[in-house]
C-alpha cells in the first residue's frame, strides 16, 4: 500500500502548489483584464489567504478523526469548483469568489500528513512527512514557470483551466489509491465548533488588518479596530480551548519545546520566504528605468522561481538520506542558516539575474531542509490523535508569517514611491534587507539553542 499511497499523497499535495502559483505572478494581468487597480487586484491574494488561514486548522482537526479520505476529497472538490469559477469569471467579484474557494488548498498538506501517519509503513513515515512538507515549495518552482507560459502565450484563463484539470486528476488518484474510511483506529469526539468560530474570527481579523494596514493606514480606526477584535477573539479562544475536553487545537502541546520551536520558526521563515520570492518576482518584471528592474516578460519571469524546485527537491533527498544520522534539532538551524545566506545574497546582488537565481535556489535548499524538520519535530512530540491539528496549526503560522511579509513589503514600498506604480531602488533594497535580518536573527536564536541543548 505504501508504494502507491506515498506518490498519491504527494500528488494531492501538489495541488496546493499549482493553485498557489496562480497568485502574485498574475496580479498585474488580472488588474488589466478585470479593469481594476493593482491595489484592488491584490485582493485575489488576500481573500485566498484569509480563507486558507481559517480552513487549515479546521481541516487539520477533522483529519484526526475517522473520515480522513472524505475530508481530502471534499476539499479537492471545493477547490475544483473555485478554479472553474475563476476561469469562467467575467467580473472581479465572481473571480474573488473562485479565489476564496481555492483557499482550502492550504489545508491539503496537513490532511495528507495525517493520512501518511495512519497508513504508511512506520519505517517510512518520517521520510514521507518530510517530503510532503516541502512538496509545496518544490511545486511552486514548477508552477510559476508553467503559469507564466500559459498566461503569456495563451491567456490567464488557461492557467486556471490547467488547475481545474490537475485538481480533477488529483481527485481521481485519491479516490482510487487512498484507503476508504472510516478509520477504525481514529478517536471519535465532538467537533469544537465554538473554538473553530473564535479562531476563525481571530485569524480573519488579524490577517485582514495585516493585509490592508498599508492601504488603510496603520493608525486608522479600521486597522486598530480589526487588531483589537482579533486580540479579543484570540483571548476568548484560548480560554475555550483550555477548558474543552476535545479542543480544536490542544494548546497544551505548545508547551513542548520541539513544538514551540517549530511554530516560532514557521512565523519567521514564512515572512522571510514571502519577502524573498515575491520581491524577486517583482524585480524580474519591473521595467529597466527603475534601476533595479530586469524587464523580463511574464513568460520568463516565472522561470526566476524555478530554482526553488531544484533546491528544495535536492535538499529533501539529502535530508531523507541523512535523517538517521542527523537530528531534526540540527536540520532546522541548518535550513535557517542557508535561508539567511539566500536573504543576504538577494539583499546585495538582486541587481543581477544570477543573484536572483542563486538566491532563490538557496531559499529552496533552506526550505527543503528546514521546513522538513518542522512537522518531524511536531510528530515526535505529540500523540497521533493530535498530529493533524498540530501540523495544521504550524501551517497556519506559516501563513500568518507570510501575511507579515506581505505587510512589511507593502509598508516599505508605500514609503518609497517611485515612477508610476513602482517603488524606488531604496525601497526594494530595504525590503530585501529586512528579509535577510529576519533570517539572520532566527538563525542566531536557533544556533544558541542548539549549543545550549548540546551542553546540557
Buried (B, 14 or more C-beta within 10 A) or exposed (E): EBEEBBEBBBBBBBBBBBBBBBBBBBBBBBBEBBEBEEBBBBBBBBBBBBBBBBBBBBBBBBBBBBBBBBBBBBBBBBBBBBBBBBBBBEEBEBBBBBBBBBBBBBBBBBBBBBBBBBBBEEEBBBBBBBBBBBBBBBBBBBBBBBBBBBBBEEBBBBBBBBBBEBBBEBBEBBBEBBEEBEBEEBEEEEEBEBBBBBBBBBBBBBBBBBBBBBBBEEEBEBBBEBBEBBEBBBEBBBEBBEEBEBBBBBBEBEEBEBBBBBBBBBBBBBBBBBBBBBBBBBBBBBEEEBEBBBEBEBBBBBBBBBBBBBBBBBBBEBBBEEBEEBBBBBBBBBBBBBBBBBBBBBBBBBBEBEBBBBBBBBBBBBBBBBBBBBBBBBBEBBEBBBBBBBBBBBBBBBBBBBBBBBBBBBBBBEEBEBEEEBBBBBBBBBBBBBBBBBBBBBBBBBBEBBEEEEEE
